[in-house]
Amino acid sequence: METIREQLSAAQEDGRLVAIFRYGDEDHFLAGNVIALDKKFVLFKRVNQNGATDGAIVIRMKTISKLITESDYLKSLMAIIALACKQHYDDVWHVEKLLSYVDFSQHSILKATLRWAFKADQVVSLGIHPGRSEKTYTGFIASLKHDKLQLNEVEPTDLKARWQVKLAYADLNYVEVGSFKTYGMTAILERYMSQDFH
């Protein structure tokens, strides 16, 4: 039986649309394409149910419990992606172009993505798995150190709040950039929060 890594590598090679399940959760998954792999992480271009590219996601491989390459949902999604391409809403956030700016030659997928987000002043969503569910933090990276980062977290239900969290790279299992969620948060910040927040 193929390992998760071998399945991801084959999907990348074939350019195949896949569904990734994490933490043994059989009810929720991410659909999309494998863009790159390293020893610990996979870079995944997510596609939402409307056939639109919905960000680049860095996922720690050990959190992936199952990979599906064939299903009725994936077949249906291929038809919807074709419609999205025809109607020109398949990549509204220009994720393909975004990925061309990330230099994976010097750093791991995780560190390269974080460095790009920091330098480009982009909102990120970060996930850690402290217990039974994944805790996510969304905001701007305030600083990157050798083994940790500081994030200025944004809470859309409390626009006056200003939190800063320190997260170790070793605890990060998920990093999302260039998505509806991160650009939506950017719009909130630009409209309601001071320019010096990040």
N, C-alpha and C positions, 0 to 999 in steps of 0.2 A: 504494500500500500504506500502511495506517495505521501511524503510529508507535506505540511502546509507550505513550507518554503518551495518545495518542488512544484507544487500546484500553482503557486503565485508566479514562479519563474516561467512555467509553461504558458500561463495566461498572458504574461507580459510578451513573451515571444510571439504568440499568436494574435495579440491585440484583441483578445476575447473579452467580452462583457461578462463580469462575474458578480456574485453576491458574497459579501464577507459577513460572517457572524462572529460576534466577540463575546468573551466571558461565558460561553455556554448558553447564551440567550437565544432561544429558537424563534422568538417572535419579532426581533428587530434585526435589520441588516443594512449594510451600505451596498449600493450597486454602483458599478463603474468599471474603470480600467486601471490595471497595474502599470505604473509609469517607470518605477525604479525600485531596486532592492539593494540593501546592504546586509551586513551580518545580523542586525537587530531590527531594522525598520523597513517598511514598505511605503512608497509614495503612491497614493491612490487618487485618481481623478474621479470624484463622485459625480453621479448623474442622478438628478431627482426624478420623481414620478412624472414630471411634465416633459422629460427628455432633455432638460437643460443641464449643462455642466454646473455643478454646485460646489465649487472649490476644490482645492488640493488638500488632501488629508495625509498626514504622516501617522502611521499606526505601528505600534510596537508589535512585532510578529507573534510574540508569546501570548498576546491577548486574543489572537484569532483562534477560534475554536472550530470553525468549519468554513469551507469555501465551496460554493456551488457554481458550476459553469453552465448548467442547462436547467431551465425551468420555464414554465409557461409565462411567469412574470418577466423573465429576461427576454423571451421571445417577443412578448408584447411591448416591452420597453424599447426594443430595437426598432419597431415600427414607429413608436412615438418619437424616438431620436431622429429618425428619418424625416418626420414631420417638422420637428424643431429646426433641423438644418434647412429644410425647404422654406420655412417661414422666418428664418434668420434670427431665432432666439436660442440657438443651441449653446452659445458661449458668450452671454451678455457681459460677463465680468472679465473676459479675455484671459482665462486661466492658462491657455496654451502659451500666450505671450508672457504672462507672469512667470511661468515655469522656466522660460528661456533665460530669465535674469538670475535664477538661482544656480550658484556654482557648486556642484557636488564633487568637484575634483579634489578639493582640499579637506573636506570635512564629511562627517556622516550625514545622512539624509536629515536627521533631526537637527543637528547643529547648523547645517547649511540653510535650512528653512528658517530657523530662528534668527540667524544672522541677517538673512535677506529681509525678514519682517522688521527687524530692529532698524536696519539702515534705511529701508523704504518707508518707515513710520507707518506700518500697516497694523490694523487690529488683528489679533489672533484669538483663537479659542483653544484653551489647553485643557487636557483631561488627565486626571490621576485616578487611581482605583484604590481608595483607602479602605474599602470594606465591601459591602454588598452591591454598591452601585458606583458608577464613575462620577466624580465631582468635576465639574467644568468651571473654568475661569475665563472670562472674556475681557480683553482690554489691550492696552499698548504695553509693549515691553519697555520698561524704564532703564534697565541695564542688563548686560550679559556678563557673567563671570566665567571662570574656568569650568565650574561644575554646577552652577545654578543661575537663575535669572530672577529679576524682580519685575512684577507685572502691576501696572496701574489698572486695577479692575474697575469695570463699569457695570452698574446695576440699573437697568432701564426703569425699574419700579421705584428707584430712589435716586433722582438725578443730582441731589446735593451730596450724596455719599462720595467719599474719596478713600478707597482702600488700596493698600499696596500689599501684595503677597509675595513671599519668597518661595520659589519652587526649585527643587533639585532636578537636574536633567534625568537622573536615574529614576525619578518618580513619574516622569511624563510618559504617558502611554498613547497620547493622541494630540496632534496639533493640526488645527484647521486654519487655512488662509484662503482668501479670494472667494468667499462664499456669500450667499444671500445673508447669512447670519452676521458675518464679519463686516460686510459693507453696510448692512442695516445699522449695526452698532456705530459704525463710522458716521453715518448720517445723523444719528442721535447726538453724538459727541460734537459734531460740527455745528449743530443747531443750538444745543442747550448748554454745552460745557465750555469753559474757558480754553483758549488756545494753548495755554501753558500746562494744561493737565498732563499731557504726555511729553 
